[in-house]
């Protein structure tokens, strides 16, 4: 009988990449030191920035950990603040727009790999 394992991934061990308006770290999933049945990462957006409009082939769940701003879908700006959770359905075009504060958002995708992402 095997004993279930616990994996701890520290920020310094996460996969880090720069984005057009900040950075992201992937803590869990095939792109990390800890294989997982889901992808978990943290994205950071600089103040007064808007990320590119993107869409994924799977659902995305986000939790705002720092800052406030707007999730843009089409012509609508949905305000968010720390503690808010967002569910983005597959195929929904979305972008993050920040104001005077930087924003950090924890995100989760089903599956062990990042889903294909399309940029507008």
N, CA, C and O atoms as a Tinker XYZ file with bonds, in Angstrom:
   480  protein
     1  N      0.842000   -1.185000    0.000000    73     2
     2  CA     0.000000    0.000000    0.000000    64     1     3
     3  C      0.888000    1.250000    0.000000    63     2     4     5
     4  O      1.830000    1.356000    0.786000    81     3
     5  N      0.576000    2.180000   -0.881000    73     3     6
     6  CA     1.339000    3.425000   -0.937000    64     5     7
     7  C      0.738000    4.470000   -0.017000    63     6     8     9
     8  O     -0.474000    4.521000    0.195000    81     7
     9  N      1.606000    5.292000    0.517000    73     7    10
    10  CA     1.185000    6.381000    1.383000    64     9    11
    11  C      0.955000    7.616000    0.531000    63    10    12    13
    12  O      1.817000    7.964000   -0.277000    81    11
    13  N     -0.181000    8.294000    0.684000    73    11    14
    14  CA    -0.399000    9.545000   -0.063000    64    13    15
    15  C      0.717000   10.539000    0.230000    63    14    16    17
    16  O      1.247000   10.597000    1.340000    81    15
    17  N      1.055000   11.306000   -0.773000    73    15    18
    18  CA     2.156000   12.264000   -0.665000    64    17    19
    19  C      1.638000   13.693000   -0.587000    63    18    20    21
    20  O      0.572000   14.018000   -1.110000    81    19
    21  N      2.409000   14.527000    0.072000    73    19    22
    22  CA     2.153000   15.963000    0.125000    64    21    23
    23  C      3.298000   16.645000   -0.588000    63    22    24    25
    24  O      4.461000   16.340000   -0.327000    81    23
    25  N      2.986000   17.562000   -1.483000    73    23    26
    26  CA     4.002000   18.311000   -2.209000    64    25    27
    27  C      3.872000   19.786000   -1.839000    63    26    28    29
    28  O      2.794000   20.368000   -1.958000    81    27
    29  N      4.953000   20.376000   -1.399000    73    27    30
    30  CA     4.994000   21.808000   -1.104000    64    29    31
    31  C      5.860000   22.468000   -2.170000    63    30    32    33
    32  O      7.012000   22.083000   -2.373000    81    31
    33  N      5.299000   23.462000   -2.847000    73    31    34
    34  CA     6.051000   24.193000   -3.864000    64    33    35
    35  C      6.205000   25.627000   -3.376000    63    34    36    37
    36  O      5.220000   26.347000   -3.215000    81    35
    37  N      7.431000   26.030000   -3.144000    73    35    38
    38  CA     7.736000   27.376000   -2.666000    64    37    39
    39  C      7.817000   28.333000   -3.866000    63    38    40    41
    40  O      8.139000   27.904000   -4.975000    81    39
    41  N      7.531000   29.615000   -3.654000    73    39    42
    42  CA     7.558000   30.562000   -4.785000    64    41    43
    43  C      8.839000   30.505000   -5.615000    63    42    44    45
    44  O      8.787000   30.618000   -6.840000    81    43
    45  N      9.986000   30.332000   -4.960000    73    43    46
    46  CA    11.257000   30.298000   -5.695000    64    45    47
    47  C     11.352000   29.073000   -6.603000    63    46    48    49
    48  O     12.150000   29.059000   -7.540000    81    47
    49  N     10.537000   28.036000   -6.331000    73    47    50
    50  CA    10.564000   26.810000   -7.123000    64    49    51
    51  C      9.514000   26.798000   -8.237000    63    50    52    53
    52  O      9.465000   25.864000   -9.037000    81    51
    53  N      8.687000   27.822000   -8.288000    73    51    54
    54  CA     7.612000   27.852000   -9.281000    64    53    55
    55  C      8.152000   28.274000  -10.645000    63    54    56    57
    56  O      9.210000   28.897000  -10.746000    81    55
    57  N      7.407000   27.923000  -11.686000    73    55    58
    58  CA     7.763000   28.335000  -13.043000    64    57    59
    59  C      7.334000   29.790000  -13.209000    63    58    60    61
    60  O      6.142000   30.091000  -13.154000    81    59
    61  N      8.282000   30.688000  -13.410000    73    59    62
    62  CA     8.024000   32.130000  -13.518000    64    61    63
    63  C      8.153000   32.557000  -14.973000    63    62    64    65
    64  O      9.068000   32.133000  -15.679000    81    63
    65  N      7.219000   33.407000  -15.413000    73    63    66
    66  CA     7.342000   33.993000  -16.749000    64    65    67
    67  C      6.795000   35.414000  -16.725000    63    66    68    69
    68  O      5.845000   35.725000  -16.007000    81    67
    69  N      7.413000   36.251000  -17.519000    73    67    70
    70  CA     6.937000   37.632000  -17.654000    64    69    71
    71  C      5.794000   37.654000  -18.658000    63    70    72    73
    72  O      5.754000   36.857000  -19.596000    81    71
    73  N      4.860000   38.586000  -18.443000    73    71    74
    74  CA     3.747000   38.792000  -19.371000    64    73    75
    75  C      3.832000   40.218000  -19.891000    63    74    76    77
    76  O      4.711000   40.974000  -19.478000    81    75
    77  N      2.941000   40.591000  -20.782000    73    75    78
    78  CA     2.942000   41.940000  -21.355000    64    77    79
    79  C      2.688000   43.003000  -20.293000    63    78    80    81
    80  O      3.137000   44.139000  -20.447000    81    79
    81  N      1.972000   42.659000  -19.210000    73    79    82
    82  CA     1.596000   43.663000  -18.208000    64    81    83
    83  C      1.971000   43.263000  -16.786000    63    82    84    85
    84  O      1.443000   43.827000  -15.828000    81    83
    85  N      2.878000   42.293000  -16.636000    73    83    86
    86  CA     3.288000   41.863000  -15.294000    64    85    87
    87  C      4.044000   40.546000  -15.351000    63    86    88    89
    88  O      4.984000   40.403000  -16.134000    81    87
    89  N      3.645000   39.588000  -14.532000    73    87    90
    90  CA     4.275000   38.271000  -14.508000    64    89    91
    91  C      3.289000   37.220000  -14.010000    63    90    92    93
    92  O      2.212000   37.544000  -13.509000    81    91
    93  N      3.678000   35.956000  -14.156000    73    91    94
    94  CA     2.887000   34.864000  -13.594000    64    93    95
    95  C      3.819000   33.783000  -13.078000    63    94    96    97
    96  O      4.943000   33.632000  -13.557000    81    95
    97  N      3.340000   33.037000  -12.097000    73    95    98
    98  CA     4.042000   31.882000  -11.548000    64    97    99
    99  C      3.081000   30.705000  -11.578000    63    98   100   101
   100  O      1.907000   30.844000  -11.237000    81    99
   101  N      3.582000   29.547000  -11.987000    73    99   102
   102  CA     2.777000   28.333000  -11.975000    64   101   103
   103  C      3.297000   27.454000  -10.857000    63   102   104   105
   104  O      4.454000   27.032000  -10.872000    81   103
   105  N      2.429000   27.175000   -9.876000    73   103   106
   106  CA     2.814000   26.401000   -8.706000    64   105   107
   107  C      2.537000   24.908000   -8.870000    63   106   108   109
   108  O      3.349000   24.079000   -8.459000    81   107
   109  N      1.401000   24.562000   -9.465000    73   107   110
   110  CA     1.000000   23.165000   -9.607000    64   109   111
   111  C      0.653000   22.864000  -11.049000    63   110   112   113
   112  O      0.167000   23.732000  -11.774000    81   111
   113  N      0.902000   21.639000  -11.462000    73   111   114
   114  CA     0.591000   21.214000  -12.816000    64   113   115
   115  C      1.830000   20.675000  -13.501000    63   114   116   117
   116  O      2.905000   20.619000  -12.903000    81   115
   117  N      1.684000   20.286000  -14.734000    73   115   118
   118  CA     2.780000   19.680000  -15.485000    64   117   119
   119  C      3.960000   20.629000  -15.672000    63   118   120   121
   120  O      5.081000   20.171000  -15.894000    81   119
   121  N      3.734000   21.947000  -15.588000    73   119   122
   122  CA     4.799000   22.933000  -15.792000    64   121   123
   123  C      5.528000   23.256000  -14.493000    63   122   124   125
   124  O      6.318000   24.199000  -14.448000    81   123
   125  N      5.275000   22.483000  -13.433000    73   123   126
   126  CA     5.850000   22.789000  -12.123000    64   125   127
   127  C      6.612000   21.588000  -11.585000    63   126   128   129
   128  O      6.684000   20.540000  -12.227000    81   127
   129  N      7.180000   21.758000  -10.392000    73   127   130
   130  CA     7.877000   20.656000   -9.722000    64   129   131
   131  C      6.910000   19.644000   -9.129000    63   130   132   133
   132  O      7.311000   18.531000   -8.790000    81   131
   133  N      5.631000   20.018000   -9.000000    73   131   134
   134  CA     4.642000   19.131000   -8.409000    64   133   135
   135  C      3.562000   18.784000   -9.423000    63   134   136   137
   136  O      2.679000   19.600000   -9.687000    81   135
   137  N      3.621000   17.582000   -9.995000    73   135   138
   138  CA     2.548000   17.179000  -10.913000    64   137   139
   139  C      1.213000   17.208000  -10.171000    63   138   140   141
   140  O      1.144000   16.827000   -9.003000    81   139
   141  N      0.195000   17.638000  -10.816000    73   139   142
   142  CA    -1.102000   17.821000  -10.169000    64   141   143
   143  C     -2.202000   17.602000  -11.204000    63   142   144   145
   144  O     -1.968000   17.810000  -12.394000    81   143
   145  N     -3.396000   17.187000  -10.777000    73   143   146
   146  CA    -4.511000   17.035000  -11.714000    64   145   147
   147  C     -5.147000   18.362000  -12.106000    63   146   148   149
   148  O     -6.150000   18.381000  -12.820000    81   147
   149  N     -4.576000   19.469000  -11.646000    73   147   150
   150  CA    -5.037000   20.792000  -12.058000    64   149   151
   151  C     -3.853000   21.726000  -12.108000    63   150   152   153
   152  O     -2.793000   21.439000  -11.552000    81   151
   153  N     -4.040000   22.851000  -12.781000    73   151   154
   154  CA    -3.014000   23.889000  -12.850000    64   153   155
   155  C     -3.409000   24.981000  -11.883000    63   154   156   157
   156  O     -4.547000   25.450000  -11.896000    81   155
   157  N     -2.452000   25.396000  -11.027000    73   155   158
   158  CA    -2.679000   26.521000  -10.128000    64   157   159
   159  C     -1.525000   27.499000  -10.296000    63   158   160   161
   160  O     -0.354000   27.126000  -10.225000    81   159
   161  N     -1.882000   28.754000  -10.518000    73   159   162
   162  CA    -0.860000   29.770000  -10.687000    64   161   163
   163  C     -1.298000   31.094000  -10.104000    63   162   164   165
   164  O     -2.436000   31.257000   -9.664000    81   163
   165  N     -0.376000   32.031000  -10.108000    73   163   166
   166  CA    -0.621000   33.381000   -9.617000    64   165   167
   167  C     -0.205000   34.338000  -10.716000    63   166   168   169
   168  O      0.903000   34.243000  -11.243000    81   167
   169  N     -1.092000   35.259000  -11.063000    73   167   170
   170  CA    -0.748000   36.281000  -12.047000    64   169   171
   171  C     -0.707000   37.635000  -11.358000    63   170   172   173
   172  O     -1.516000   37.917000  -10.473000    81   171
   173  N      0.233000   38.465000  -11.766000    73   171   174
   174  CA     0.442000   39.797000  -11.196000    64   173   175
   175  C      0.342000   40.809000  -12.332000    63   174   176   177
   176  O      1.018000   40.683000  -13.353000    81   175
   177  N     -0.505000   41.807000  -12.142000    73   175   178
   178  CA    -0.662000   42.863000  -13.151000    64   177   179
   179  C     -0.224000   44.193000  -12.538000    63   178   180   181
   180  O     -0.615000   44.527000  -11.419000    81   179
   181  N      0.572000   44.931000  -13.262000    73   179   182
   182  CA     1.045000   46.241000  -12.810000    64   181   183
   183  C     -0.098000   47.252000  -12.780000    63   182   184   185
   184  O     -1.107000   47.062000  -13.459000    81   183
   185  N      0.050000   48.343000  -11.988000    73   183   186
   186  CA    -0.982000   49.392000  -11.960000    64   185   187
   187  C     -1.171000   50.023000  -13.343000    63   186   188   189
   188  O     -0.245000   50.075000  -14.154000    81   187
   189  N     -2.377000   50.494000  -13.585000    73   187   190
   190  CA    -2.745000   51.187000  -14.828000    64   189   191
   191  C     -2.360000   50.371000  -16.076000    63   190   192   193
   192  O     -1.769000   50.897000  -17.019000    81   191
   193  N     -2.700000   49.110000  -16.056000    73   191   194
   194  CA    -2.379000   48.230000  -17.188000    64   193   195
   195  C     -3.626000   47.466000  -17.607000    63   194   196   197
   196  O     -4.561000   47.295000  -16.826000    81   195
   197  N     -3.621000   47.016000  -18.839000    73   195   198
   198  CA    -4.681000   46.135000  -19.315000    64   197   199
   199  C     -4.025000   44.988000  -20.062000    63   198   200   201
   200  O     -3.265000   45.197000  -21.008000    81   199
   201  N     -4.329000   43.774000  -19.625000    73   199   202
   202  CA    -3.778000   42.598000  -20.294000    64   201   203
   203  C     -4.419000   42.438000  -21.669000    63   202   204   205
   204  O     -5.477000   43.010000  -21.934000    81   203
   205  N     -3.784000   41.667000  -22.537000    73   203   206
   206  CA    -4.410000   41.386000  -23.832000    64   205   207
   207  C     -5.709000   40.604000  -23.639000    63   206   208   209
   208  O     -5.873000   39.902000  -22.641000    81   207
   209  N     -6.609000   40.723000  -24.574000    73   207   210
   210  CA    -7.855000   39.968000  -24.566000    64   209   211
   211  C     -7.526000   38.531000  -24.958000    63   210   212   213
   212  O     -6.939000   38.285000  -26.012000    81   211
   213  N     -7.916000   37.568000  -24.084000    73   211   214
   214  CA    -7.591000   36.162000  -24.322000    64   213   215
   215  C     -8.819000   35.278000  -24.112000    63   214   216   217
   216  O     -9.826000   35.705000  -23.546000    81   215
   217  N     -8.708000   34.045000  -24.580000    73   215   218
   218  CA    -9.761000   33.053000  -24.413000    64   217   219
   219  C     -9.096000   31.685000  -24.233000    63   218   220   221
   220  O     -8.048000   31.416000  -24.820000    81   219
   221  N     -9.714000   30.823000  -23.415000    73   219   222
   222  CA    -9.188000   29.475000  -23.178000    64   221   223
   223  C    -10.220000   28.439000  -23.612000    63   222   224   225
   224  O    -11.407000   28.740000  -23.732000    81   223
   225  N     -9.755000   27.232000  -23.843000    73   223   226
   226  CA   -10.642000   26.146000  -24.256000    64   225   227
   227  C    -11.324000   25.460000  -23.069000    63   226   228   229
   228  O    -12.195000   24.614000  -23.267000    81   227
   229  N    -10.937000   25.815000  -21.837000    73   227   230
   230  CA   -11.539000   25.230000  -20.635000    64   229   231
   231  C    -11.985000   26.342000  -19.690000    63   230   232   233
   232  O    -11.671000   27.513000  -19.903000    81   231
   233  N    -12.708000   25.969000  -18.662000    73   231   234
   234  CA   -13.087000   26.920000  -17.618000    64   233   235
   235  C    -11.847000   27.393000  -16.871000    63   234   236   237
   236  O    -10.831000   26.700000  -16.819000    81   235
   237  N    -11.950000   28.578000  -16.298000    73   235   238
   238  CA   -10.908000   29.117000  -15.428000    64   237   239
   239  C    -11.600000   29.655000  -14.187000    63   238   240   241
   240  O    -12.637000   30.312000  -14.277000    81   239
   241  N    -11.021000   29.372000  -13.036000    73   239   242
   242  CA   -11.515000   29.917000  -11.777000    64   241   243
   243  C    -10.407000   30.795000  -11.216000    63   242   244   245
   244  O     -9.244000   30.393000  -11.178000    81   243
   245  N    -10.775000   32.004000  -10.779000    73   243   246
   246  CA    -9.800000   32.956000  -10.247000    64   245   247
   247  C    -10.236000   33.437000   -8.873000    63   246   248   249
   248  O    -11.428000   33.496000   -8.570000    81   247
   249  N     -9.259000   33.779000   -8.050000    73   247   250
   250  CA    -9.517000   34.355000   -6.731000    64   249   251
   251  C     -8.613000   35.562000   -6.591000    63   250   252   253
   252  O     -7.395000   35.442000   -6.723000    81   251
   253  N     -9.190000   36.724000   -6.326000    73   251   254
   254  CA    -8.421000   37.960000   -6.219000    64   253   255
   255  C     -7.773000   38.010000   -4.837000    63   254   256   257
   256  O     -8.462000   38.004000   -3.817000    81   255
   257  N     -6.438000   38.060000   -4.816000    73   255   258
   258  CA    -5.715000   38.100000   -3.546000    64   257   259
   259  C     -5.217000   39.494000   -3.185000    63   258   260   261
   260  O     -4.951000   39.779000   -2.017000    81   259
   261  N     -5.090000   40.370000   -4.193000    73   259   262
   262  CA    -4.530000   41.701000   -3.941000    64   261   263
   263  C     -5.001000   42.667000   -5.020000    63   262   264   265
   264  O     -4.999000   42.334000   -6.205000    81   263
   265  N     -5.402000   43.862000   -4.607000    73   263   266
   266  CA    -5.772000   44.910000   -5.550000    64   265   267
   267  C     -7.188000   44.791000   -6.070000    63   266   268   269
   268  O     -7.879000   43.802000   -5.824000    81   267
   269  N     -7.603000   45.802000   -6.784000    73   267   270
   270  CA    -8.925000   45.805000   -7.396000    64   269   271
   271  C     -8.796000   46.281000   -8.834000    63   270   272   273
   272  O     -7.814000   46.918000   -9.216000    81   271
   273  N     -9.803000   45.959000   -9.607000    73   271   274
   274  CA    -9.785000   46.335000  -11.011000    64   273   275
   275  C    -11.026000   45.813000  -11.696000    63   274   276   277
   276  O    -12.096000   45.729000  -11.094000    81   275
   277  N    -10.876000   45.463000  -12.960000    73   275   278
   278  CA   -12.012000   45.018000  -13.763000    64   277   279
   279  C    -11.612000   43.825000  -14.616000    63   278   280   281
   280  O    -10.504000   43.769000  -15.149000    81   279
   281  N    -12.526000   42.876000  -14.738000    73   279   282
   282  CA   -12.383000   41.806000  -15.721000    64   281   283
   283  C    -13.251000   42.237000  -16.893000    63   282   284   285
   284  O    -14.464000   42.393000  -16.748000    81   283
   285  N    -12.647000   42.426000  -18.032000    73   283   286
   286  CA   -13.352000   42.888000  -19.212000    64   285   287
   287  C    -13.795000   41.685000  -20.032000    63   286   288   289
   288  O    -12.985000   40.818000  -20.361000    81   287
   289  N    -15.081000   41.634000  -20.361000    73   287   290
   290  CA   -15.631000   40.619000  -21.261000    64   289   291
   291  C    -16.472000   41.367000  -22.273000    63   290   292   293
   292  O    -17.497000   41.954000  -21.925000    81   291
   293  N    -16.049000   41.348000  -23.509000    73   291   294
   294  CA   -16.781000   42.102000  -24.532000    64   293   295
   295  C    -16.783000   43.580000  -24.201000    63   294   296   297
   296  O    -15.721000   44.179000  -24.030000    81   295
   297  N    -17.951000   44.170000  -24.108000    73   295   298
   298  CA   -18.097000   45.592000  -23.800000    64   297   299
   299  C    -18.333000   45.839000  -22.310000    63   298   300   301
   300  O    -18.537000   46.984000  -21.905000    81   299
   301  N    -18.309000   44.790000  -21.491000    73   299   302
   302  CA   -18.633000   44.918000  -20.075000    64   301   303
   303  C    -17.383000   44.865000  -19.208000    63   302   304   305
   304  O    -16.511000   44.020000  -19.413000    81   303
   305  N    -17.300000   45.781000  -18.228000    73   303   306
   306  CA   -16.235000   45.771000  -17.240000    64   305   307
   307  C    -16.836000   45.292000  -15.921000    63   306   308   309
   308  O    -17.686000   45.970000  -15.344000    81   307
   309  N    -16.401000   44.134000  -15.444000    73   307   310
   310  CA   -16.892000   43.557000  -14.201000    64   309   311
   311  C    -15.914000   43.925000  -13.087000    63   310   312   313
   312  O    -14.775000   43.457000  -13.106000    81   311
   313  N    -16.327000   44.760000  -12.105000    73   311   314
   314  CA   -15.403000   45.140000  -11.036000    64   313   315
   315  C    -15.095000   43.953000  -10.123000    63   314   316   317
   316  O    -15.946000   43.096000   -9.887000    81   315
   317  N    -13.864000   43.920000   -9.618000    73   315   318
   318  CA   -13.482000   42.912000   -8.634000    64   317   319
   319  C    -12.585000   43.536000   -7.577000    63   318   320   321
   320  O    -11.964000   44.574000   -7.806000    81   319
   321  N    -12.524000   42.887000   -6.407000    73   319   322
   322  CA   -11.727000   43.347000   -5.277000    64   321   323
   323  C    -11.190000   42.118000   -4.548000    63   322   324   325
   324  O    -11.632000   41.002000   -4.821000    81   323
   325  N    -10.239000   42.305000   -3.618000    73   323   326
   326  CA    -9.704000   41.165000   -2.881000    64   325   327
   327  C    -10.815000   40.341000   -2.221000    63   326   328   329
   328  O    -11.748000   40.884000   -1.630000    81   327
   329  N    -10.689000   39.026000   -2.338000    73   327   330
   330  CA   -11.677000   38.123000   -1.778000    64   329   331
   331  C    -12.734000   37.690000   -2.777000    63   330   332   333
   332  O    -13.490000   36.759000   -2.498000    81   331
   333  N    -12.811000   38.337000   -3.934000    73   331   334
   334  CA   -13.788000   37.955000   -4.953000    64   333   335
   335  C    -13.290000   36.728000   -5.719000    63   334   336   337
   336  O    -12.093000   36.567000   -5.956000    81   335
   337  N    -14.229000   35.878000   -6.095000    73   335   338
   338  CA   -13.938000   34.714000   -6.930000    64   337   339
   339  C    -14.619000   34.913000   -8.274000    63   338   340   341
   340  O    -15.731000   35.437000   -8.342000    81   339
   341  N    -13.955000   34.496000   -9.338000    73   339   342
   342  CA   -14.479000   34.636000  -10.696000    64   341   343
   343  C    -14.492000   33.271000  -11.374000    63   342   344   345
   344  O    -13.558000   32.486000  -11.214000    81   343
   345  N    -15.542000   32.992000  -12.125000    73   343   346
   346  CA   -15.587000   31.797000  -12.963000    64   345   347
   347  C    -15.703000   32.267000  -14.399000    63   346   348   349
   348  O    -16.659000   32.954000  -14.760000    81   347
   349  N    -14.731000   31.897000  -15.217000    73   347   350
   350  CA   -14.709000   32.283000  -16.624000    64   349   351
   351  C    -14.986000   31.019000  -17.434000    63   350   352   353
   352  O    -14.224000   30.053000  -17.379000    81   351
   353  N    -16.070000   31.037000  -18.175000    73   351   354
   354  CA   -16.464000   29.858000  -18.946000    64   353   355
   355  C    -15.570000   29.672000  -20.168000    63   354   356   357
   356  O    -14.973000   30.634000  -20.653000    81   355
   357  N    -15.473000   28.432000  -20.673000    73   355   358
   358  CA   -14.664000   28.182000  -21.868000    64   357   359
   359  C    -15.111000   29.078000  -23.031000    63   358   360   361
   360  O    -16.305000   29.266000  -23.263000    81   359
   361  N    -14.142000   29.617000  -23.744000    73   359   362
   362  CA   -14.447000   30.441000  -24.908000    64   361   363
   363  C    -14.792000   31.889000  -24.607000    63   362   364   365
   364  O    -15.021000   32.666000  -25.534000    81   363
   365  N    -14.834000   32.276000  -23.334000    73   363   366
   366  CA   -15.153000   33.668000  -22.963000    64   365   367
   367  C    -13.903000   34.535000  -23.124000    63   366   368   369
   368  O    -12.882000   34.292000  -22.481000    81   367
   369  N    -13.994000   35.544000  -23.984000    73   367   370
   370  CA   -12.886000   36.487000  -24.158000    64   369   371
   371  C    -12.822000   37.374000  -22.929000    63   370   372   373
   372  O    -13.842000   37.907000  -22.493000    81   371
   373  N    -11.615000   37.537000  -22.360000    73   371   374
   374  CA   -11.479000   38.326000  -21.133000    64   373   375
   375  C    -10.096000   38.975000  -21.047000    63   374   376   377
   376  O     -9.124000   38.507000  -21.639000    81   375
   377  N    -10.051000   40.057000  -20.296000    73   375   378
   378  CA    -8.800000   40.788000  -20.046000    64   377   379
   379  C     -8.894000   41.407000  -18.656000    63   378   380   381
   380  O     -9.987000   41.684000  -18.162000    81   379
   381  N     -7.744000   41.621000  -18.035000    73   379   382
   382  CA    -7.678000   42.255000  -16.715000    64   381   383
   383  C     -7.268000   43.706000  -16.894000    63   382   384   385
   384  O     -6.292000   44.011000  -17.580000    81   383
   385  N     -8.024000   44.594000  -16.268000    73   383   386
   386  CA    -7.711000   46.024000  -16.305000    64   385   387
   387  C     -7.499000   46.483000  -14.861000    63   386   388   389
   388  O     -8.373000   46.309000  -14.011000    81   387
   389  N     -6.332000   47.068000  -14.593000    73   387   390
   390  CA    -6.033000   47.539000  -13.246000    64   389   391
   391  C     -6.153000   49.053000  -13.170000    63   390   392   393
   392  O     -6.170000   49.753000  -14.183000    81   391
   393  N     -6.234000   49.534000  -11.938000    73   391   394
   394  CA    -6.253000   50.983000  -11.701000    64   393   395
   395  C     -4.971000   51.356000  -10.971000    63   394   396   397
   396  O     -3.889000   50.959000  -11.404000    81   395
   397  N     -5.058000   52.101000   -9.883000    73   395   398
   398  CA    -3.879000   52.620000   -9.197000    64   397   399
   399  C     -3.085000   51.550000   -8.440000    63   398   400   401
   400  O     -1.945000   51.794000   -8.045000    81   399
   401  N     -3.676000   50.370000   -8.236000    73   399   402
   402  CA    -2.988000   49.317000   -7.489000    64   401   403
   403  C     -2.621000   48.159000   -8.401000    63   402   404   405
   404  O     -3.290000   47.895000   -9.399000    81   403
   405  N     -1.545000   47.475000   -8.038000    73   403   406
   406  CA    -1.251000   46.217000   -8.718000    64   405   407
   407  C     -2.297000   45.197000   -8.290000    63   406   408   409
   408  O     -2.896000   45.319000   -7.222000    81   407
   409  N     -2.507000   44.209000   -9.118000    73   407   410
   410  CA    -3.495000   43.158000   -8.854000    64   409   411
   411  C     -2.788000   41.816000   -8.883000    63   410   412   413
   412  O     -1.966000   41.557000   -9.762000    81   411
   413  N     -3.112000   40.960000   -7.914000    73   411   414
   414  CA    -2.665000   39.583000   -7.944000    64   413   415
   415  C     -3.880000   38.675000   -7.869000    63   414   416   417
   416  O     -4.797000   38.892000   -7.077000    81   415
   417  N     -3.860000   37.662000   -8.706000    73   415   418
   418  CA    -5.011000   36.779000   -8.860000    64   417   419
   419  C     -4.518000   35.335000   -8.930000    63   418   420   421
   420  O     -3.682000   34.996000   -9.768000    81   419
   421  N     -5.037000   34.496000   -8.050000    73   419   422
   422  CA    -4.776000   33.063000   -8.090000    64   421   423
   423  C     -5.697000   32.466000   -9.142000    63   422   424   425
   424  O     -6.887000   32.779000   -9.160000    81   423
   425  N     -5.175000   31.613000  -10.020000    73   423   426
   426  CA    -6.026000   31.007000  -11.044000    64   425   427
   427  C     -5.878000   29.490000  -11.045000    63   426   428   429
   428  O     -4.830000   28.945000  -10.697000    81   427
   429  N     -6.958000   28.829000  -11.444000    73   427   430
   430  CA    -6.994000   27.366000  -11.528000    64   429   431
   431  C     -7.610000   26.939000  -12.851000    63   430   432   433
   432  O     -8.600000   27.512000  -13.307000    81   431
   433  N     -7.009000   25.924000  -13.456000    73   431   434
   434  CA    -7.553000   25.302000  -14.661000    64   433   435
   435  C     -7.679000   23.806000  -14.408000    63   434   436   437
   436  O     -6.835000   23.229000  -13.722000    81   435
   437  N     -8.722000   23.160000  -14.949000    73   435   438
   438  CA    -8.793000   21.707000  -14.852000    64   437   439
   439  C     -7.719000   21.077000  -15.727000    63   438   440   441
   440  O     -7.352000   21.645000  -16.755000    81   439
   441  N     -7.218000   19.929000  -15.343000    73   439   442
   442  CA    -6.190000   19.248000  -16.119000    64   441   443
   443  C     -4.802000   19.634000  -15.644000    63   442   444   445
   444  O     -4.636000   20.627000  -14.935000    81   443
   445  N     -3.818000   18.861000  -16.028000    73   443   446
   446  CA    -2.454000   19.068000  -15.542000    64   445   447
   447  C     -1.647000   20.051000  -16.371000    63   446   448   449
   448  O     -0.550000   20.442000  -15.973000    81   447
   449  N     -2.181000   20.459000  -17.529000    73   447   450
   450  CA    -1.453000   21.381000  -18.402000    64   449   451
   451  C     -2.276000   22.645000  -18.628000    63   450   452   453
   452  O     -3.506000   22.617000  -18.600000    81   451
   453  N     -1.567000   23.759000  -18.853000    73   451   454
   454  CA    -2.269000   24.993000  -19.212000    64   453   455
   455  C     -3.069000   24.730000  -20.484000    63   454   456   457
   456  O     -2.564000   24.098000  -21.412000    81   455
   457  N     -4.305000   25.205000  -20.536000    73   455   458
   458  CA    -5.092000   24.982000  -21.759000    64   457   459
   459  C     -4.595000   25.888000  -22.883000    63   458   460   461
   460  O     -3.948000   26.904000  -22.629000    81   459
   461  N     -4.900000   25.517000  -24.119000    73   459   462
   462  CA    -4.567000   26.418000  -25.222000    64   461   463
   463  C     -5.220000   27.787000  -24.986000    63   462   464   465
   464  O     -6.386000   27.873000  -24.600000    81   463
   465  N     -4.453000   28.845000  -25.222000    73   463   466
   466  CA    -4.944000   30.205000  -25.043000    64   465   467
   467  C     -4.869000   30.930000  -26.374000    63   466   468   469
   468  O     -3.844000   30.907000  -27.055000    81   467
   469  N     -5.973000   31.575000  -26.734000    73   467   470
   470  CA    -6.024000   32.356000  -27.963000    64   469   471
   471  C     -6.011000   33.829000  -27.584000    63   470   472   473
   472  O     -6.715000   34.242000  -26.662000    81   471
   473  N     -5.212000   34.621000  -28.292000    73   471   474
   474  CA    -5.137000   36.060000  -28.061000    64   473   475
   475  C     -5.837000   36.769000  -29.211000    63   474   476   477
   476  O     -5.653000   36.423000  -30.378000    81   475
   477  N     -6.652000   37.780000  -28.860000    73   475   478
   478  CA    -7.381000   38.533000  -29.880000    64   477   479
   479  C     -6.449000   39.398000  -30.684000    63   478   480
   480  O     -6.890000   40.105000  -31.591000    81   479
